[in-house]
């Protein structure tokens, strides 16, 4: 079987539509983002449709997380067998999350493929260095999953949706475990190699900034997805590390706003 | 009946104004609204809010996300246009019908009342053969009216209803509110 499967070769049926992240970022329309409260809360008129779109994003993210963890089991010969077992366990979790997400889609009235798929999650899982891949996927990607699941869990709680709240709570618990696995393996694999550890953490910073999606995730009211500090601490992030992610998220938002303002100016 | 789409052409999105005009005309004929129509699309925002701002001519104002294909950013979707226009034209039809009663202006409608009226409108769209997402509407309704058996029963009544009045929609809202408070 092929190693290092490129993103273009991911298996998808005709229901899935892929969209490139740069196309989203080049969309000149979101220029008017202001300081209004964009958090995902049930009092917003479009709350349930936003929750549906986010749930579909979670679903395709779970598919890619499964593919990423599976590739890590297969792509490397020179990693501890115990790490492969952890990745295999993660595959089982992600496969279960895919099924839960499909059923939640049914519950919320969403069809598979109703929304487009961005593959940036899998792309972060293509790093040829297993340590960098682990930090990119298990600490950055799964860290974003903690933020998203916590936001959805709170949405389910506030809207009184018992199914959504229950499912998100269980998946959130798994994500905390996945991040913890990433933190533990990063420490163990780089115990005698501070340079590699620094490189991995630098890569994590790049991915964290990318995964902030230009203001999608952050700690201000303008950010739809809120950084879940308490669960990140449970997953092994220090306060300094969470502060750094918060700063990166704000930088990412400011940069994308500037890009969109420039793109929008071309139309005015 | 004349249909005007504004702007024409679009510049920030890749919508085809003539195609949207064709779809709006077809939906209006199906729903039975025979008045001149203006559809204003705010292409500066990707959000998806929709409003009826006038009955003569019928004027529908939407943010571009309302007509957008969720799988192809910046392109319009025939299904989305039919979904939005069908729902809003049934609302127009109700407002023009003296037997329906006198609902508040769109801007004055509470969120639960809007969603209940939408369920009634989209249910009729379904019976006309327009593309609808019943479970999506049910979920939307539950979010506004509670995850209760009473809310589900009221949704079924509105979805399958015909010839309902504004008073009956208000009564449905009162029933779900009472059930939510009691649960």
Interface residues (C-beta under 8 A of the other chain):
Chain A: X17 X19 X23 X24 X27 X28 X29 X30 X31 X32 X42 X43 X45 X46 X47 X48 X49 X52 X53 X106 X107 X108 X109 X110 X113 X114 X115 X116 X159 X160 X161 X162 X264 X267
Chain B: X11 X12 X13 X43 X44 X45 X46 X47 X48 X49 X64 X70 X71 X72 X73 X74 X111 X114 X133 X134 X135 X136 X137 X138 X139 X140 X142 X143 X146 X147 X180
